[in-house]
């Protein structure tokens, strides 16, 4: 499938999606599929969160992905087909210390994606979310051993894991799946979740 990828420069998901056989491009609103990718997570406690950081996080995680995908969405509605997969973060469904801004922004884009599924369904347009758990590079405040230990699957999510989920949602095998949030986190969000490293809090 030809895919419009809206992601930070050099994002490793591009390589993985290409390996799965997709024709990945950066500028083609006529592509039948579009994938938006959130930037790496940065943690900052709420008490020290500056307005500029809050606004920048929402801009990078929600505003820019949505308004970049909007022309694609309009074209997909007009032609009567298309699939949007938004790669966000499990922080949108699992609160975590220091993740107030990225968690809220992830939830904002998840909401927009699910509304797109409702509005686009009658025109043959699907929209879903892939919410990965912790991936490399981890935020400095996160203890890798705790992150792995708190994940029932016993390891962090990989880019290949995310690409496989994205590829499935784009495929005909998922033709009746829309408006869903697919967590790719090894069970992380069904546990209590990871904790900041005591040595790196703040």
C-alpha positions as CSV (number, residue, x, y, z in Angstrom):
1,X,0.0,0.0,0.0
2,X,1.1,3.5,-0.7
3,X,1.4,5.3,2.7
4,X,1.6,9.0,3.5
5,X,3.9,9.1,6.6
6,X,3.6,12.1,8.9
7,X,6.4,11.6,11.5
8,X,9.6,13.2,12.9
9,X,12.5,13.1,10.4
10,X,14.4,9.9,10.7
11,X,11.7,8.0,12.6
12,X,12.5,4.3,12.5
13,X,8.9,3.4,11.7
14,X,9.5,4.4,8.1
15,X,12.1,1.7,7.7
16,X,10.0,-1.0,9.3
17,X,6.9,-0.1,7.2
18,X,9.0,-0.2,4.0
19,X,10.3,-3.6,5.0
20,X,6.7,-4.8,5.3
21,X,6.2,-3.9,1.6
22,X,4.6,-0.5,1.9
23,X,5.4,2.4,-0.5
24,X,6.1,5.1,2.1
25,X,6.0,8.7,0.9
26,X,6.1,12.0,2.8
27,X,3.8,14.1,0.5
28,X,0.8,12.6,-1.3
29,X,-2.7,13.2,-0.1
30,X,-4.0,10.7,-2.7
31,X,-2.3,7.8,-0.9
32,X,-4.8,5.3,0.4
33,X,-3.3,5.2,3.8
34,X,-1.8,7.7,6.2
35,X,0.2,7.1,9.4
36,X,0.9,9.9,11.9
37,X,3.6,9.3,14.5
38,X,4.1,11.1,17.8
39,X,7.6,12.3,18.9
40,X,9.6,10.7,21.7
41,X,8.2,11.1,25.2
42,X,9.6,13.8,27.5
43,X,8.7,13.7,31.1
44,X,8.2,16.8,33.3
45,X,6.3,17.1,36.6
46,X,3.2,19.2,36.5
47,X,4.4,21.6,39.2
48,X,7.3,22.6,37.0
49,X,5.5,22.5,33.6
50,X,5.8,25.8,31.8
51,X,3.0,27.1,29.5
52,X,5.4,27.1,26.6
53,X,6.3,23.4,27.1
54,X,2.6,22.5,27.4
55,X,1.7,24.3,24.2
56,X,4.7,22.9,22.3
57,X,3.8,19.4,23.4
58,X,0.2,19.8,22.2
59,X,1.4,21.3,18.9
60,X,3.8,18.4,18.2
61,X,1.5,15.6,19.4
62,X,-1.9,16.7,18.3
63,X,-2.2,20.0,16.4
64,X,0.5,19.4,13.7
65,X,-0.5,15.7,13.1
66,X,-4.1,16.6,12.8
67,X,-3.9,19.6,10.6
68,X,-1.3,17.9,8.4
69,X,-3.6,14.9,7.9
70,X,-6.7,17.0,7.4
71,X,-6.2,17.5,3.6
72,X,-5.7,13.7,3.2
73,X,-8.9,13.1,5.2
74,X,-10.8,15.5,2.9
75,X,-9.5,13.7,-0.2
76,X,-10.3,10.3,1.3
77,X,-13.9,11.3,2.1
78,X,-14.3,12.5,-1.4
79,X,-13.0,9.3,-3.1
80,X,-14.8,7.1,-0.6
81,X,-11.9,5.1,0.9
82,X,-8.9,5.4,3.1
83,X,-7.3,4.4,6.4
84,X,-5.6,6.6,9.0
85,X,-3.5,5.0,11.7
86,X,-2.3,7.4,14.5
87,X,0.7,6.2,16.5
88,X,0.5,7.9,19.9
89,X,1.4,6.4,23.3
90,X,0.0,4.3,26.1
91,X,0.3,7.4,28.2
92,X,-3.0,8.5,26.7
93,X,-4.7,5.7,28.6
94,X,-2.3,5.1,31.5
95,X,-1.4,8.1,33.6
96,X,2.2,8.3,34.6
97,X,4.2,10.8,36.7
98,X,5.7,13.5,34.6
99,X,3.6,12.6,31.6
100,X,0.8,15.1,32.0
101,X,1.5,17.0,28.8
102,X,2.2,14.0,26.4
103,X,-0.5,11.9,28.0
104,X,-3.1,14.7,27.5
105,X,-1.9,15.4,24.0
106,X,-2.0,11.7,23.1
107,X,-5.6,11.5,24.3
108,X,-6.5,14.6,22.3
109,X,-5.2,13.0,19.0
110,X,-6.9,9.7,20.0
111,X,-10.2,11.6,20.3
112,X,-9.8,13.3,16.9
113,X,-8.9,9.9,15.3
114,X,-12.0,8.2,16.7
115,X,-14.2,11.1,15.7
116,X,-12.7,10.7,12.2
117,X,-13.8,7.0,12.3
118,X,-17.4,8.1,13.1
119,X,-17.5,10.8,10.5
120,X,-15.7,8.8,7.8
121,X,-17.3,5.5,8.3
122,X,-20.3,6.1,5.9
123,X,-17.8,7.2,3.3
124,X,-15.6,4.1,3.6
125,X,-12.8,5.8,5.7
126,X,-11.4,4.0,8.7
127,X,-9.3,5.5,11.5
128,X,-7.5,3.8,14.4
129,X,-4.9,4.4,17.0
130,X,-1.8,2.4,17.9
131,X,-0.7,3.1,21.5
132,X,2.8,1.7,22.1
133,X,4.2,1.1,25.6
134,X,7.7,2.3,26.6
135,X,10.2,2.1,23.7
136,X,13.8,3.1,23.3
137,X,15.0,5.7,23.9
138,X,13.5,5.8,27.3
139,X,13.1,9.1,29.2
140,X,16.0,9.8,31.5
141,X,13.7,9.6,34.6
142,X,12.5,6.0,33.8
143,X,14.4,3.0,35.2
144,X,14.7,0.4,32.3
145,X,14.6,-2.5,34.7
146,X,11.4,-1.2,36.3
147,X,9.8,-0.6,32.9
148,X,10.6,-4.1,31.8
149,X,9.7,-5.6,35.2
150,X,6.3,-3.9,35.2
151,X,5.5,-5.3,31.7
152,X,3.9,-8.8,31.7
153,X,5.5,-9.5,28.3
154,X,8.9,-9.0,29.9
155,X,10.4,-6.5,27.4
156,X,9.9,-3.1,26.0
157,X,7.9,-2.5,22.8
158,X,9.9,-2.4,19.6
159,X,9.4,-0.4,16.4
160,X,8.8,-3.7,14.6
161,X,6.0,-4.4,17.1
162,X,4.4,-1.1,16.3
163,X,4.9,-1.5,12.5
164,X,3.2,-4.9,12.6
165,X,0.1,-3.5,14.4
166,X,0.0,-0.5,12.0
167,X,0.3,-2.9,9.0
168,X,-2.5,-5.0,10.2
169,X,-4.8,-2.0,10.7
170,X,-4.1,-0.8,7.2
171,X,-4.8,-4.2,5.7
172,X,-8.0,-5.7,4.4
173,X,-7.9,-8.1,7.4
174,X,-8.9,-5.2,9.6
175,X,-11.5,-3.8,7.1
176,X,-14.2,-3.9,9.9
177,X,-12.0,-2.4,12.6
178,X,-12.3,1.4,13.1
179,X,-12.3,3.8,16.0
180,X,-10.1,1.5,18.1
181,X,-7.1,2.1,20.3
182,X,-4.8,-0.9,19.9
183,X,-2.2,-1.0,22.8
184,X,1.1,-2.5,21.8
185,X,2.7,-2.7,25.2
186,X,3.1,-6.3,26.3
187,X,0.3,-5.8,28.9
188,X,1.9,-2.7,30.5
189,X,-1.4,-0.8,30.8
190,X,-3.2,-3.7,32.6
191,X,-0.7,-3.5,35.4
192,X,0.0,-0.7,37.8
193,X,2.5,0.8,35.3
194,X,6.1,1.7,35.7
195,X,7.6,4.0,38.2
196,X,10.3,6.7,37.9
197,X,13.7,5.7,39.0
198,X,14.2,7.0,42.6
199,X,17.6,8.3,41.6
200,X,16.2,10.3,38.7
201,X,13.0,11.8,40.0
202,X,12.4,15.4,39.0
